Amino acid sequence: MGSAKTGRARKLSVAITGPTGAIGLALVDLLEKTPEVARIVGMARSPFDGSARGWRKTEYLQGDVTDPDDVRRLVEGTDVVVHLAFIIIGDIAESRSVNLQGSRNVFETALESSSVKRLVYTSSVAAYGFHSDNPTPLTEEVAPRGTDRFYYSAQKAELEAALARLMSGRDRPDVYVFRPCIVAGPEALLLIENLAPFRPGTRLPEPLAGMLRSVPFAKPILPDPGVRLQVVHQADVASALAAAVLGRGRPGVYNLAASGELTMTDIADELGWYSVPLPGVAVEVAAELVAQVPYLPSGARWIDALRVPVIMSSDKARAELDWRPRYDAMETLRETIAAAFGRGEL
Ligand SMILES: NC(=O)c1ccc[n+]([C@@H]2O[C@H](COP(=O)([O-])OP(=O)(O)OC[C@H]3O[C@@H](n4cnc5c(N)ncnc54)[C@H](OP(=O)(O)O)[C@@H]3O)[C@@H](O)[C@H]2O)c1
């Protein structure tokens, strides 16, 4: 990276949207310790004190990616832009504004800037969509089709297409797009939070509720449709993104998943919960219902992810970026559950 010609590489200034999220915290922690990075400027909406976390190179701006002026303020004079700000689970109208308009603001500002040489964007495994004809494993050559009724998935596919259109005919900045699977870890508890519908007292759609009622146990019960899941540790996502920040490997699309796969029974076992096998047809029916039930939080739409296996190969990241994830799937799950217990989330 930088100038072999001058013998000394200029240190990088890195702009990050969403530095206070699950991936952002791990990425900033890592870049703080990366000698090639001189300055980090992060932006999210809530007040946040990075110095309380020991951040020394990082300046925090309170701002919103839906406001083009805020985005310009963030990106101005930086060498690399990392776009993480997103609404993963939430109100659909807010998600459209933040995810679609906010991301376009970030992409366009990075592309128009004369200083930005790299744009790093975290898409998701969800961009592929949850289709029964998906190949296993999914490689980066497979076109992201999204799943229309799962807005997060549809938006991720739409944004990858929008970014490709914006980049068409351009040779800079270099663009790295990452497609992580479920991100977990001590500060990434989404996986655990998504199990909330299975706690006692939550209304589930039939026939799921009926099936689970028929099992007379006091502990929560997770349905297991037998579909395998991938997870990746937040620190390992950070190390892949940091490689892109430094311009390692070739720009392009990279899947990110830890080695090993999990089932809902593995998750139930680690939680000390019960699991019951759920026939595929019940998952289909439940997914249809969940898609239509307005009172269920959008998080319950996770069930779409359990209809078909969506398993990715991360060989490209390992080969191109020399990505060496430190945690396998089971280690990631155990750390996440331990943190969730520690924080009283379970
Ligand atoms: N977590 C996963 O399992 C996973 C898996 C695959 C891909 N990804 C992708 O990776 C990226 C980062 O995910 P994450 O898990 O770190 O998300 P996260 O934990 O939900 O954090 C989201 C971050 O974005 C900020 N943000 C949200 N709306 C914003 C806005 N309008 N303007 C500025 N900042 C805003 C949030 O802070 P404020 O709310 O304070 O603004 C927070 O810092 C997302 O694109 C996500 O889709 C995540």
The ligand as a Gaussian input file, in Angstrom:
#p B3LYP/6-31G(d) Opt

LIG

0 1
 N      -24.887000      -7.900000      12.595000
 C      -25.010000      -8.820000      11.629000
 O      -25.363000      -9.989000      11.897000
 C      -24.675000      -8.458000      10.196000
 C      -24.560000      -9.507000       9.265000
 C      -24.267000      -9.201000       7.936000
 C      -24.123000      -7.879000       7.549000
 N      -24.248000      -6.875000       8.473000
 C      -24.128000      -5.499000       8.002000
 O      -23.026000      -4.861000       8.593000
 C      -23.310000      -3.465000       8.803000
 C      -23.083000      -3.105000      10.251000
 O      -23.881000      -3.959000      11.041000
 P      -23.859000      -3.925000      12.629000
 O      -24.250000      -5.280000      13.077000
 O      -22.620000      -3.298000      13.112000
 O      -25.104000      -2.953000      12.894000
 P      -25.611000      -2.364000      14.278000
 O      -24.970000      -3.038000      15.419000
 O      -27.104000      -2.318000      14.197000
 O      -25.065000      -0.859000      14.237000
 C      -25.580000       0.070000      13.324000
 C      -24.747000       1.321000      13.424000
 O      -25.249000       2.270000      12.478000
 C      -25.566000       3.491000      13.183000
 N      -26.679000       4.112000      12.463000
 C      -27.912000       3.622000      12.266000
 N      -28.649000       4.498000      11.570000
 C      -27.842000       5.553000      11.296000
 C      -28.027000       6.771000      10.606000
 N      -29.212000       7.104000      10.060000
 N      -26.988000       7.622000      10.498000
 C      -25.782000       7.311000      11.060000
 N      -25.553000       6.170000      11.743000
 C      -26.577000       5.311000      11.855000
 C      -25.903000       3.028000      14.591000
 O      -25.785000       4.047000      15.563000
 P      -27.054000       5.031000      15.898000
 O      -28.251000       4.157000      16.020000
 O      -26.629000       5.714000      17.155000
 O      -27.148000       5.972000      14.752000
 C      -24.797000       2.000000      14.777000
 O      -23.567000       2.660000      15.003000
 C      -24.748000      -3.268000       8.307000
 O      -24.727000      -2.841000       6.970000
 C      -25.332000      -4.652000       8.387000
 O      -26.395000      -4.809000       7.474000
 C      -24.505000      -7.146000       9.796000

